[in-house]
Amino acid sequence: MRWCTIVVTLLSLCLVGCAKSEAKPSAKAVQEGPQILELEPSTLERLGVEAAPVGVGGDAPVLRLPGTLEYVADKYAEVGTVVEGRVTRIHVTVGERVRKGQPLATLLVPAIVSAQAEAIAARAALDVARDHAKREAWLLERQLTTKREDELARGEATRAEAELAAASAKLALFGAPVPASGEAIRAHGSLVLASPLDGVVVARNVVAGGFLEPRDAAFAVADTTQLWAVLDAYESDVASLKENAVTEIRVDALAGRVFSGQIAMIEPQLGKSSRALRARVVVANPDGALRPGLFVRASIKLEASGSDIVLPKAAVQPIGGKDVVFVEKERGRYEVRPVVVARRTPQLVAIADGVRSGERVVVHGAFVLRGEVTKQ
């Protein structure tokens, strides 16, 4: 009886060994072939798994970015003074449209009076010095004076010319005219602040009677017929941004309206703290509906390659360090297939290789299938 038991045990071990040796080639074949995932139809419905046929090209990927509206820097100016003064009159109010050169405010500037007096004195000194130089030159021709006296007279005339030029430059800096010869000093040193461009007064920081210093900005004037939509693009989107790309701008405060523009400039470096790259889109604003500071949502249609297949971002899942999609062979049977990604946006992924046009790919529920593959 004991011998029979031993024989049976040995035969069982041999059978198990043979079975294992026969199973190894089959497992290897499965690993070398495409990985297949099978699920019951009822499970697919419960998990919301849906597949759809894909085609080459398809809709071009759209990059969506947040941003805010700002004034165009070349069409915005702050107006101030280069010399201290007291505001005697204000000519405009905030929101008023002005023309280039239109007065904004009038200042009383005592320094202008002194500068005008210096200019008048310098002109008188120059007239005297020139007359003296001419007289010395006439006397030198008749040998009635020395050459040194003539040189001194010409030097005085040159110095007088320099002093008048300096006084005139100071008045030009103040924006005040140089009084003509014999003209009395006028306007008690008045200085007019004028608009440097056509636009709208968007800020006023002075009141009548207030004291204005050179560091103060009295007014801000901006041309609001064009604005910048400043968009924030993150590192993953940088490669997709191109200058002159057509952009649609939507503003939550103006529901239903869509504004078009083009990317005019992409800043050369990312923000140190935000890690975002700023792109500026020029947006026309002829009716003034857009206002700086409003939050915007931009949609940028990217250039898609004619050979790329575009899928929803959720259709491409990472497994084992690779990007994969689930190709439907039949309902409930899916091939786990690696793909080569050409471009990503927050919503779409362009596939360069791995999927053929006409194949059905899971577009909803791919994350759930990824979980099933991980379990297996």
Secondary structure by P-SEA (a helix, b strand, c coil): caaaaaaaaaaaaaaaaaaaaaaaaaaaaaaaccbbbbbcaaaaaaabbbbbbbbcccccbbbbbbbbbbcccccbbbbbbcbbbbbccccccccccccccccccccccaaaaaaaaaaaaaaaaaaaaaaaaaaaaaaaaaccccaaaaaaaaaaaaaaaaaaaaaaaaaaaaccccccccccccccbbbbbbbcccccccccccccccccccccccbbbbbccbbbbbbbbccccccccccccbbbbbbcccccbbbbbccccccccccccccbbbbbbbbbbccccccccbbbbbbbbccccccbbbbccccccccccbbbbbbbccccbbbbbbbbbccccccbbbbcccccccccccccaaaaaaaaaaac
